[in-house]
Amino acid sequence: MDTDKGCITDAFSCATMFRGIEIILKGRDPRDAWLFAQRICGVCTVVHALASIRAVENALGIRIPPTARLIRNIISASQFVHDHPIHFYHLHALDWVDITSALRADPANTSALAESISDWYPSGKNYFRGVQDRLKKFVESGQLGPFSNAYWGHPRYKLPPEANLLAVAHYLEALEWQKDFIRIHAILGGKNPHLQSLIVGGVSTPVDPRSEDALNAGSIAVIRDLAVKAQRFVEKVYLPDLLAIASFYKDWAQIGRGVGNYLSYGEFPMSDNPSDVFIPSGIILDEKLDKVHPVDQGKIAEYVARSWFEYSGGNAEGRHPFKGETKPRYTGPKPPYKEIGTDGEYSWLKAPRYEGRPMEVGPLARMLVAYASGHQTVKELIDNALKTLDVPIEALFSTLGRTLARGMETLVLAERIIDWTDELAGNMGRGELQIHAGEKWDPSEWPPEAMGYGLYEAPRGALGHWIHIKDKSIHNYQCVVPSTWNLGPRDARGQAGPVEKALIGTPVADPAQPLEILRTVHSFDPCMACGVHIYDTAGREMNFVKVG
């Protein structure tokens, strides 16, 4: 970031880790691709597996059975409902919450605040006094771990002590809740992260109401109970906390405005019809919510003009993933990366574009497309949130808007998991137990050459895998992931990516304590093993802030 007079004037997003999974996959059996692709990330876990499997199924023309579709939807939605609250409470909330301020709170006033926004229990003054005592012992121990370099007392913190204590209490509760909720993945996938029950053509989770060694009435009841508890936690804790904290930071409804273009592939198939999805597909351009444009994956291209890659024939033109190449060419700079911002290459991420435009992806993109498409539940949630905060619809195009959208999406999906679980129970009751298509599993049935793509909405945004199968093995494989869309570098035309654009204009009270920068970067929920380095103009490192 370049700053002038307390404001960011330019920003460059540098990804310092090379992935290379696409190279590893070449020559392998397409049916095994998902096991490798799933290891791209240990946080996003199941999302790369599903995108990879969909790419192979698309290439070979495989349609999965309804029961397998329901199991996949529950697995996928559970990832969202688990991931979003963790992101807020354990990665993003401390950008807004000053833990040390909570030590000065009056527990009785905190109890009154809690009861004014929700009927969640526990909420008594003795409960909050106990949390405050735990916090005090933690601070006095000096063993602050990941909190030791935080910016406590920063002038841009606005919450009163009582609101900070409430947030700390729910931070701790969320730790326990998420540990219990993710048992859904253990039941349906054997483990978390990196489920083992997926397979090209369906799932391998056995379904048999009469067997103790399969998905049965008992395990369905456990899943439903976990989903009901999740819905209650999101409805009574997560969303009220979001709105309460947002009410003190409404100025952030004007900060962090991105490129104005939003992309959603759509997610959660309701039938074999690709357009029949619970979260709609679409594109919004220039922040105009009066029109949703259709998505055509053929209009996607990746540019490497400012990336540490090269294309055969030159780097000036973008390439569709079917023709994409993963040819690393590291040209520097080397740590401490002080040369970033010059005319050279500066990232291991490519720069994806849709018809030449940078696109923001993620919960905000999905909720905006759903809102503009007339999704009733989403529309009601957004309208109620805007009314509660007394802000216009334009407030969504901001750092605050991204944070709110993530919470609203969580409630929508927590409710839907219950419906899908009931539908799955109904299928089992009618004897619809087929979990695999059973077709085209044998490579002898494959054509000599096939190409396919798997589009998927991960919690962090639009994810795509493209595969070229030739002579029964992987000839080429390309992934365009959410953080590539959001955190990619400039393209050949010099267009900034969404995060780079969103940071420009952000006020910064103290460059040595860049709390404001983290608020916007974290609102995109970056998912990379990288960090943000901050230097003064002499190239000396001032701070190091982990963001992923």
Helices and strands as residue ranges (DSSP letters): E 2-4, E 7-10, H 21-25, G 30-32, H 33-37, G 38-40, H 46-60, H 66-86, I 87-92, G 93-95, G 99-104, H 107-117, H 125-141, G 145-147, H 161-181, H 183-189, E 198-199, E 202-203, H 217-233, I 234-238, H 239-246, G 250-253, E 262-264, E 267-269, E 277-279, E 282-284, G 297-299, E 300-303, G 321-323, E 351-354, H 363-372, H 376-389, G 393-396, H 399-429, G 443-445, E 449-458, E 461-470, E 473-480, H 482-487, H 498-503, H 515-523, E 531-535, E 541-546
